[in-house]
Amino acid sequence: MVKLMQHGREKLDNHEDLAESCVLMVEDDEFMRLSLEDRLSLEGIPFRSACNVEKAHAHLEKGDIDLVVTDIRLPDGSGADLFRHVTRHFPGTPVILMTAYGDVADAVALVKNGAVDYLTKPFDLVEFIDKLRHQLARVSDARLFADAPGVSSNTFKSGSGVLGKSLEMRKIERLAARLHESDSSVLITGESGVGKEVIASLIHNNSPRRAGPMVRVNCAALSPGLVESELFGHEKGSFTGALNRRIGRFEQAQGGTIFLDEVAEVSQDIQVKLLRVLQEKVVERVGSQESLPLDVRVITATQVDLENAIENREFRSDLYWRLNVIRVHVPPLRERREDILYLARKFVQELAANNDIPVTGMTEAAEAQLMTMDFRGNVRELKNTLERAVVFSAGPLIGTDDIAPMGVSMLPDDEQRSTTLKESMESAERAAIEKALADSNRAIGRAADMLGISRKSLWEKMKRYGIAKS
């Protein structure tokens, strides 16, 4: 049982930097759970609580938990089960265990396997809050830097949804935030247009190198004969046309980060030189024998399956393992459809403001139409579609015709024959609902989230259009 000390209801030192952290507390003893909830409320630390493993999983799926505090013994499992679930599905999220004296050995074993700390019951609330604050202060969260002088506006707050509202993107957002003390190489994979460069920028802007430069290099756009000079620089007279010394991209990134996009496009001989840079942290300009020390973090990205490229002898395995210290895979937009309207609404606001155009949003029909599109070009295609729509919109709201390709309706041929706006809207809405249900395996809650509406609204629309639940 928690020791309710006389000063236990007095709020400790205020830590406003932790105000947006969220703690998941899992405890089946109701009195103890209420006591801990009361203290967390008084401390101003946001939290969610659960009485069993099943409810804890439901809270974790929301993707905004910074710290898990769980009892070892729970009615439908154990704290060990929950710890393993967190480790597998939410890597980097710290776990603190609460245990009775007889279960201390289990807690110690879990700490050896990665749990950050444990508390032996009974414990006092000051100790409890101190341990929570200590771990929350270590959470790799970009809000620690959000108000620092000179910090880029590309910093973000953990859970703010800068990358999207889907669980997949919030996991990536939180992983990027947790890297703020790391200097390891990062490999970002995913289809073209999913936002790999945005993620690289977030990692840089929320790292100790944020005051240094971030040099971006599109390896696919480099001239094959000049790749070495572009990356590593050259001395005057080192080859025909080398009229002056050139500082390469790696030197330009000193003290900061270099982002090598489409890294799979570089040749085998350049891969060897990249490997040396990573291993020895030095660079040699073309035409020079002097090794220049480098202080650069390397982030790479590719849409190519590098494992397959290694099997085909197109990419060096030793370089792959140097680049792939931390891996971030970004799923395509069509696999996280709940992000479509979320990002679309943000883009419309930003594009209208940046272009000083009085567009305030989209019609329901336009939003429904967006939900029927596959966006093979991913977020880049979505943003380009909306940029065109904002520019050509005739009124304050973007309509279905505004988001169609140049002069072409996005509705199927049989739907183009609709003679009224109401029929067009209903047709697009029905198609969006059917697609969301199919993409969610007909899970009503997830489909409603994808569509940006409540479960009740989705049920009503399904009934109106005669759409079966299964």
C-alpha positions, 0 to 999 in steps of 0.5 A: 500500500502507498504510504500517504504521508502528511505532506503527500498532498503538497505539490512538489516543485513545478516542472512545466517541461513535463506537463505534456508527458503522459504516464500509463499507470497499471494497477488492479488494486483500486485504492492504490490506483486512486491514490496514485491518480490523486497524486499525479493529478496534484503534480500536474502530470497527465496520465491514463490508468488501467486495472488490467493488461487488456485495458493497458494495451488499449491505452498504448494503442493511442500512441501517446504514452511516454512512460509505463508504470505497472504492477507485477501481478495483474488479473489477466496477465503480468507486468512482465507480459506488459513489459514485453509487449511495450518492448516489442511494439513501442520500443524506447518507452520506459517501464517502471515496475511496482512489486510486492516484496515477494516479487522483487526477484522478478522485478530485478530480472526485468530491469536486467532485461530493459525495464528502467526501475522498480518500486517495492510496496509499500513506497511513499509518494515522494519516492514515486513522483521522484522516479517518474520525474527522473524518467520523464526528464530522460524521455527523448522529447523535442519539447525539451528544445522547443523554446530554446533560442535559435531552435528551428520551427521544425522541432515538435512536441511528442504526440503532437502529430506533426507527421500524422495522427495514425499510430504508425506515424506517432510511433515514428515521431516518438522514436525520432524524439527519443533520439535527441541524445543519440549520434548514431547513424539512421536509415530511413526507408519507404516509398517516394513521397512518404516524408523521409526528408521531413523525418530526417529534419526532425531528427536533426532539429531535435538533436545536440547537432541542431545548432549545426548545419543540415546538408541535404544530398540527393544522390540520385541527382548527382552526376556520376562523374562528379559524385566523389567531388560533390561529397568529398570535395577536391583540390585545385587542379586535381582533374580537368576543370578543377579550377579551384578548391571545392569543399565537399558536402561532408565538410560542409556538414561539420558539426551537424548532419548530412542527409544522403537521400536515395543512397542506394543510387551511389556506385560501388566505388563511392560506397567504399569511400562512404564506408571509410568515412563512417568507420574512420570519421575522416574525409580526403578531398580528390587530389589530396592525401590529407585526411580531414577529421569529421564530426558529422552525423549521417542520416540516409534514406532510400526507397530501394529494398537494400537487403535485396540489393545486397543479394544482387551485389548492388549494395555493400553489406558492410556499408549497409550495417554501418548505415542501419544502426537505427532503422525507421520504416515509413509506411505508404499513405494508403496504409494509414488512411486516417492520416489523409484528411488529417494532413489534408486539412493542415496542408490547406490551412498552410497553403492558403496562408502562405499564398494569401488565398482566402480558402478556409477548408474543403467541402464534405464531398471533397474530403470524401473524394480524397478518401477514395484516392490511393495516392501512389505518390504518398504525402507529396502527391496529396500536398501537390493535389491540394496546392493546385486545389487552393490555387484554382478554388473559386470560393472559400471551400475546395470542391470535388472539381478542384481536387481533380487532375487538370480538367479531369473528374476523379469520379468513376465514369458511371458516377460522372453521370450524376446530375446533382451535387447531392448525388455526387456527394453521396456517391463519393461519401459511399465510396469513401466509407466502403474503402475505409471499411475494406482497409480496416477489415471492417473494424468500425472504430478504425474505419471511423477514425480513418474517415475523421468521424465518430462511430455513431456517425459512421453507423448512421451513414452505413444505414443510410447507404445500406452498407452491411457491417460485414 
